Amino acid sequence: MKSFEDLFAELKAKAERNDPDSGTVKELEKGSHFIGKKILEEAGEVWMASQYEGNDRTAEEISQLLYHAQVMMIKQGLELEDIYRYL
């Protein structure tokens, strides 16, 4: 099982390696507009899953939302501490 911190470290490492086969790198290359649209899409899917698909599917959709949020953090040059400051 991966923690929020582990995922962020993994995604940052992928971004630093700039592997052209990495989905994370491809998403970063598409830019913040694309990433923002993915965040909105996943947020909608979280809501729909919570209403109609149960907790397992909701948890899966939340994990995807967190992934895309972390990709946006990397794109914007944010660190975990930048976010934690507002929690």
QUITANOR-V614661 format. One record per residue. N is the residue number from 1. RES is the residue in one small letter. PSI is psi in whole degrees, 0 to 359 (none if undefined). D_LAST is the distance of its C-alpha to the last C-alpha in Angstrom with 1 decimal. Layout:
BEGIN
n->N res->RES psi->PSI d_last->D_LAST
n->N res->RES psi->PSI d_last->D_LAST
END
This chain:
BEGIN
n->1 res->m psi->141 d_last->23.0
n->2 res->k psi->140 d_last->20.4
n->3 res->s psi->170 d_last->16.8
n->4 res->f psi->317 d_last->14.0
n->5 res->e psi->319 d_last->14.8
n->6 res->d psi->316 d_last->18.5
n->7 res->l psi->316 d_last->18.4
n->8 res->f psi->316 d_last->16.9
n->9 res->a psi->318 d_last->19.5
n->10 res->e psi->316 d_last->22.2
n->11 res->l psi->320 d_last->21.5
n->12 res->k psi->319 d_last->21.5
n->13 res->a psi->318 d_last->24.7
n->14 res->k psi->317 d_last->26.2
n->15 res->a psi->319 d_last->25.5
n->16 res->e psi->325 d_last->27.0
n->17 res->r psi->337 d_last->30.1
n->18 res->n psi->41 d_last->30.5
n->19 res->d psi->118 d_last->32.3
n->20 res->p psi->344 d_last->33.9
n->21 res->d psi->355 d_last->33.9
n->22 res->s psi->128 d_last->30.1
n->23 res->g psi->326 d_last->28.4
n->24 res->t psi->314 d_last->25.3
n->25 res->v psi->317 d_last->27.5
n->26 res->k psi->318 d_last->29.3
n->27 res->e psi->318 d_last->26.2
n->28 res->l psi->320 d_last->25.1
n->29 res->e psi->331 d_last->28.7
n->30 res->k psi->341 d_last->28.5
n->31 res->g psi->173 d_last->25.8
n->32 res->s psi->331 d_last->22.7
n->33 res->h psi->313 d_last->24.7
n->34 res->f psi->314 d_last->25.6
n->35 res->i psi->318 d_last->22.2
n->36 res->g psi->320 d_last->20.7
n->37 res->k psi->323 d_last->23.5
n->38 res->k psi->321 d_last->22.7
n->39 res->i psi->314 d_last->19.1
n->40 res->l psi->317 d_last->20.7
n->41 res->e psi->312 d_last->23.3
n->42 res->e psi->323 d_last->21.1
n->43 res->a psi->318 d_last->19.0
n->44 res->g psi->321 d_last->22.4
n->45 res->e psi->328 d_last->23.5
n->46 res->v psi->312 d_last->20.6
n->47 res->w psi->313 d_last->21.6
n->48 res->m psi->317 d_last->25.3
n->49 res->a psi->320 d_last->25.0
n->50 res->s psi->331 d_last->23.2
n->51 res->q psi->326 d_last->26.0
n->52 res->y psi->350 d_last->29.0
n->53 res->e psi->358 d_last->28.5
n->54 res->g psi->174 d_last->26.9
n->55 res->n psi->324 d_last->24.0
n->56 res->d psi->313 d_last->25.2
n->57 res->r psi->323 d_last->25.4
n->58 res->t psi->316 d_last->22.0
n->59 res->a psi->319 d_last->20.4
n->60 res->e psi->316 d_last->22.4
n->61 res->e psi->322 d_last->21.3
n->62 res->i psi->321 d_last->17.6
n->63 res->s psi->322 d_last->18.3
n->64 res->q psi->323 d_last->20.1
n->65 res->l psi->315 d_last->17.3
n->66 res->l psi->320 d_last->14.9
n->67 res->y psi->308 d_last->17.9
n->68 res->h psi->326 d_last->18.5
n->69 res->a psi->321 d_last->14.9
n->70 res->q psi->325 d_last->15.3
n->71 res->v psi->319 d_last->18.8
n->72 res->m psi->320 d_last->17.5
n->73 res->m psi->314 d_last->15.2
n->74 res->i psi->316 d_last->18.4
n->75 res->k psi->322 d_last->20.5
n->76 res->q psi->357 d_last->18.5
n->77 res->g psi->25 d_last->18.5
n->78 res->l psi->149 d_last->14.7
n->79 res->e psi->166 d_last->13.6
n->80 res->l psi->320 d_last->10.9
n->81 res->e psi->327 d_last->10.0
n->82 res->d psi->325 d_last->9.8
n->83 res->i psi->314 d_last->7.0
n->84 res->y psi->330 d_last->5.1
n->85 res->r psi->334 d_last->5.8
n->86 res->y psi->358 d_last->3.8
n->87 res->l psi->none d_last->0.0
END
